[in-house]
Amino acid sequence: MTYDVTGETCQWRGWREAAEAALYGSDGFYLRPEGPAGHFRTSVHASPLFASAVSRLLHTTAENLGPDEDEVALIDIGAGRGELLTAVLAALPPGFPVRAYAVERAGRPAGLDPRIEWTAEPPAGVSGLLFANEWLDNVPVDVAEADPDGVARYVLVRRDGTERLGEPVSGPDAEWLERWWPLTEPGTRAEIGRPRDEAWARAVGTLRSGLAVAVDYAHAARARPPFGTLTGFREGREVHPVPDGTCDITAHVALDACALPGAELTTQREALARLGISGERPPLALASTDPAGYVRALASAGEAAELTARGGLGDFGWLLQRK
C-alpha cells in the first residue's frame, strides 16, 4: 500500500504497521520488563493443570516420533517470560529427553531455567511439539471496513487511536477477504488474517516431524463477528485499542484460515478433556475418608473448570497440525 505522506496524512497508517510498532518497536508493549503476565491472564497463569496437559501432549508426541529420535524438542512460540516452559519442565519426569526452546522477541528474563534456550525464531529441522499459546492473536494484521458503497477499504489509524478509511483493499489481501471474510454490508469490518496464515505456515515448516498446536481466541467462517474483534488490554482490563505502546493490541484469529491440509480444529474444552483435564467435582464420600485429599481434589476441579468453562477459556480454539 502507498499513501499520501504530505501534511496531516503522514500521521496515518494501516493497523498492521501501527500495531507492529506499538507492540514490538523500541518502546513496544511486549518488550516491557513485566511481560504479558503483568496485563492479562492466560491459561498458563490460570492453573498448573494447563502445563500438566502440555506435558502429557509432549509425551504422546515423543512416543509417536519413533525410536530413531533420541531427543524431543518442545518449542513455545510467544513464550512471554518462559512461564509455560518452566512449568512443563517441572511436570516432566526426571531424565525425560527434552530440549526446550522459548521463542520470543523480548530479551531473556533473569533467573530462567538454564535448560531453556531463548531465541527470536523457531529452531529449524527439529522433531517434537511446537506450542503457540495466544501467539497468533498478537501477529499484527490490517483491518478492513466496507464503505457506504460496500467497497472494502483499509482502516487507517493515528497514534492516538483515531481512525479513517483509506484505499480499497487489493491484491492478496482482497483475495483473502473474498475467501475467508467477505464484507458486503456498509460499516462491517474484518481483520485480514493473511499474515497469521503465513506466520503459522512458517512455524509449522520448521518441524521435521511431530505436532504443532496453536491455541487462541478464534472464530470460524460460519460465525465471523460482523464488526471485527480488534481491542486492547492494559493491567487486566479491556481498553480501547490505541497504538501508542501503552496497551496490548489483539484480535481473535481465523484459525480455519490458518489450518493447513490435514489439520484438526477443536475447542480447548475438548482438547483438555482428551488430556485428562475436566472440571468434575470429586465424590463427596472422599471428604470423610480423606479430608485433605478431598480439599486438594476440589481445588483442582475448580482450576480445571476455569480452563474448560463455556463462554471462557474452554471456548478457545485449538489448531492441531501433525507432520
C-alpha positions in Angstrom: 0.0 0.0 0.0 1.1 3.6 -0.6 -0.4 6.6 1.0 -0.1 10.4 0.6 2.6 11.3 3.1 2.2 15.1 3.0 0.7 17.3 5.8 -1.6 15.6 8.2 -1.8 12.3 6.3 1.7 11.4 7.3 0.3 10.5 10.7 -2.0 7.8 9.3 -1.0 4.2 8.7 -2.6 0.8 8.4 -3.3 -1.2 11.6 -0.8 -3.8 10.8 2.1 -1.3 10.7 0.8 0.7 13.7 0.4 -2.4 15.9 3.8 -3.8 14.9 5.4 -0.6 16.1 3.2 -0.4 19.2 3.8 -4.0 20.3 7.3 -4.7 19.1 9.0 -1.4 18.4 11.9 0.1 20.5 9.4 1.0 23.3 6.8 -1.6 22.4 4.3 -3.1 24.9 5.6 -6.6 24.6 9.2 -5.6 25.3 8.4 -4.2 28.8 10.0 -5.9 31.8 6.7 -7.1 33.3 5.8 -9.1 30.2 2.3 -10.1 29.2 1.5 -11.6 32.7 1.6 -8.0 34.0 -1.5 -7.2 32.0 -3.6 -10.2 31.3 -4.1 -13.8 32.5 -3.8 -16.7 30.1 -4.5 -20.4 30.6 -0.8 -20.8 31.6 -1.3 -18.4 34.5 -4.8 -19.8 35.5 -3.6 -23.2 36.6 -0.6 -25.6 36.6 -3.0 -28.1 35.2 -2.5 -26.5 31.8 1.2 -27.2 31.8 0.5 -30.7 33.0 -1.7 -31.2 30.0 1.0 -29.9 27.7 3.5 -32.3 29.3 1.2 -35.2 28.5 0.9 -34.0 24.9 4.6 -33.9 24.7 4.8 -37.5 26.0 2.4 -38.6 23.3 4.2 -36.7 20.6 7.5 -38.2 21.7 6.1 -41.7 21.5 4.8 -41.1 18.0 8.2 -39.9 16.8 9.6 -43.4 16.8 12.8 -44.9 18.1 15.2 -43.0 15.8 14.6 -39.8 17.8 16.7 -39.7 21.0 15.7 -36.2 21.9 12.3 -34.4 21.6 12.0 -30.7 21.1 9.5 -28.5 22.9 9.1 -25.1 21.2 7.0 -22.4 22.9 6.3 -19.6 20.4 5.3 -16.3 22.1 6.8 -17.6 25.3 6.2 -14.5 27.3 8.8 -14.8 30.1 9.1 -18.6 29.9 6.2 -19.4 32.3 4.8 -22.4 30.3 8.1 -24.0 29.6 9.2 -23.6 33.2 6.0 -25.4 34.4 6.2 -28.1 31.8 9.8 -28.9 32.6 8.8 -29.2 36.3 6.0 -31.6 35.4 8.1 -33.9 33.3 9.8 -37.0 35.0 13.5 -36.7 35.7 15.7 -37.6 32.8 13.0 -37.0 30.1 14.9 -36.3 26.9 13.6 -32.9 26.0 15.3 -29.8 24.5 13.2 -26.7 25.3 13.1 -23.5 23.2 11.5 -20.3 24.1 10.7 -18.2 21.0 10.2 -14.6 22.0 11.1 -11.1 20.8 11.8 -9.8 24.3 15.1 -10.4 26.0 15.8 -13.5 28.2 14.5 -12.9 31.7 16.9 -13.2 34.6 16.8 -16.5 36.6 15.2 -18.6 33.8 15.9 -22.3 33.9 19.2 -22.8 32.1 17.7 -25.8 30.2 15.6 -23.3 28.2 17.1 -21.9 25.1 16.0 -18.4 24.3 15.6 -17.5 20.6 13.9 -15.0 18.4 13.0 -17.6 15.8 11.8 -21.3 16.0 14.7 -23.8 15.5 14.7 -25.4 12.1 14.7 -29.1 11.4 13.8 -30.4 14.9 11.2 -33.0 15.9 8.7 -32.7 18.7 5.9 -30.4 20.0 5.6 -26.8 18.8 3.1 -25.0 21.0 1.8 -21.5 20.4 -0.5 -20.3 23.2 -2.1 -16.9 22.4 0.6 -16.0 19.9 -1.3 -15.6 16.6 -3.7 -13.1 18.1 -0.7 -10.8 18.5 0.6 -11.2 15.0 -0.4 -7.7 13.7 -3.0 -7.6 10.9 -4.6 -4.9 8.8 -8.3 -4.0 9.4 -10.8 -3.5 6.6 -14.2 -1.8 6.6 -16.9 -1.7 3.9 -17.6 1.9 2.9 -21.1 3.2 2.1 -20.9 1.7 -1.3 -19.9 -1.7 0.1 -16.2 -1.4 -1.0 -13.8 -2.9 1.4 -11.2 -0.3 2.4 -8.2 -0.4 4.7 -8.8 1.3 8.1 -6.0 3.8 8.8 -5.2 4.8 12.4 -3.2 7.5 14.1 -1.1 7.0 17.2 -3.9 8.4 19.4 -6.3 5.7 18.0 -8.3 8.0 15.7 -9.4 6.1 12.5 -10.4 6.8 9.0 -10.8 4.8 5.8 -8.0 4.5 3.3 -7.6 2.9 -0.1 -9.6 -0.1 -1.3 -8.2 -3.4 -0.2 -6.4 -5.0 -3.1 -4.1 -7.9 -4.2 -3.6 -10.9 -1.9 -5.4 -9.1 1.0 -8.5 -8.7 -1.2 -8.3 -12.4 -2.2 -8.0 -13.4 1.5 -11.1 -11.4 2.4 -13.1 -12.8 -0.5 -12.3 -16.3 0.5 -12.4 -16.1 4.3 -14.2 -13.0 5.5 -16.2 -11.2 2.7 -17.6 -7.8 3.6 -20.9 -7.0 1.9 -22.7 -4.6 4.2 -21.6 -0.9 4.7 -19.9 -0.5 8.1 -18.9 -4.1 8.6 -15.3 -4.8 9.5 -12.8 -7.6 9.3 -9.2 -8.3 10.4 -7.2 -9.5 7.3 -5.6 -12.7 8.7 -3.2 -13.4 5.9 -0.1 -12.5 7.9 -1.2 -15.0 10.6 -1.7 -17.7 8.0 1.8 -17.1 6.7 3.3 -16.9 10.2 1.7 -20.2 11.2 2.8 -22.0 7.9 6.4 -20.8 8.6 6.3 -22.1 12.1 4.9 -25.5 11.1 7.5 -25.7 8.4 10.4 -25.6 10.9 9.3 -29.0 12.3 10.9 -32.1 10.7 8.2 -34.2 12.4 5.9 -34.0 15.3 2.9 -31.9 16.3 2.2 -28.1 16.1 -0.6 -26.6 18.2 -2.0 -23.1 18.1 -4.3 -22.1 21.0 -6.2 -18.8 20.7 -9.3 -16.7 20.7 -10.9 -17.8 17.5 -13.8 -17.7 15.1 -14.8 -19.7 12.0 -16.3 -18.8 8.7 -19.8 -19.7 9.8 -19.7 -17.2 12.6 -17.4 -14.2 11.8 -18.1 -11.2 14.0 -19.7 -8.5 11.8 -17.6 -5.7 13.3 -14.3 -7.5 13.9 -12.7 -8.1 17.3 -9.8 -5.6 17.5 -9.3 -4.5 21.1 -6.8 -3.5 23.7 -5.8 -4.8 27.2 -4.0 -2.9 30.0 -3.5 -4.1 33.6 -6.1 -6.7 33.4 -8.8 -4.6 31.8 -10.1 -4.3 28.2 -9.5 -0.9 26.8 -9.9 0.9 23.5 -7.1 -0.2 21.1 -4.6 2.7 20.9 -1.3 2.0 19.0 0.9 4.1 21.3 2.7 1.2 23.1 0.7 1.6 26.3 -1.6 -1.4 25.8 -1.8 -4.8 24.2 -3.5 -4.8 20.8 -5.1 -8.0 19.9 -7.8 -9.6 17.6 -9.3 -13.0 17.5 -7.9 -15.5 15.0 -9.5 -17.0 11.9 -8.0 -20.4 12.8 -9.8 -22.1 10.0 -7.9 -19.9 7.5 -4.6 -20.8 9.2 -5.2 -24.5 9.1 -3.0 -26.4 6.6 -4.2 -29.7 4.9 -4.8 -32.4 7.5 -5.2 -30.1 10.4 -7.7 -30.6 13.2 -9.7 -27.8 14.8 -11.3 -28.2 18.2 -12.0 -26.3 21.4 -9.8 -26.1 24.5 -12.6 -27.8 26.5 -12.5 -30.9 24.2 -8.7 -30.9 23.8 -8.1 -30.8 27.6 -10.7 -33.5 28.2 -8.6 -35.8 26.0 -5.6 -34.9 28.1 -7.3 -35.8 31.4 -8.4 -32.3 32.5 -12.1 -32.0 33.5 -14.0 -29.9 35.9 -15.8 -32.7 37.6 -16.1 -32.4 41.4 -14.6 -35.3 43.5 -17.0 -37.7 45.1 -18.4 -36.3 48.4 -17.5 -39.6 50.1 -13.9 -38.7 49.8 -14.4 -35.9 52.3 -15.0 -38.4 55.1 -12.3 -40.9 54.2 -9.6 -38.4 53.1 -10.5 -34.8 54.0 -7.1 -33.3 52.9 -7.3 -35.3 49.6 -10.9 -34.0 49.1 -9.8 -30.4 49.5 -6.9 -30.9 47.0 -9.2 -32.6 44.5 -11.8 -29.9 44.9 -9.3 -27.1 44.3 -8.0 -29.0 41.2 -11.6 -29.4 39.9 -12.1 -25.7 40.3 -9.0 -24.9 38.3 -10.0 -27.4 35.6 -13.4 -25.9 35.5 -11.9 -22.5 34.7 -9.7 -23.9 31.9 -12.7 -25.6 30.3 -15.5 -23.2 31.0 -18.1 -22.5 28.3 -18.0 -18.8 27.5 -14.5 -18.5 28.8 -11.1 -20.3 28.4 -12.9 -23.5 27.3 -14.1 -21.9 24.1 -10.5 -21.1 22.9 -9.7 -22.7 19.6 -7.1 -25.4 19.3 -5.5 -26.0 15.9 -3.5 -29.3 15.8 -1.2 -29.8 12.8 0.7 -33.1 12.6 3.8 -33.7 10.5 
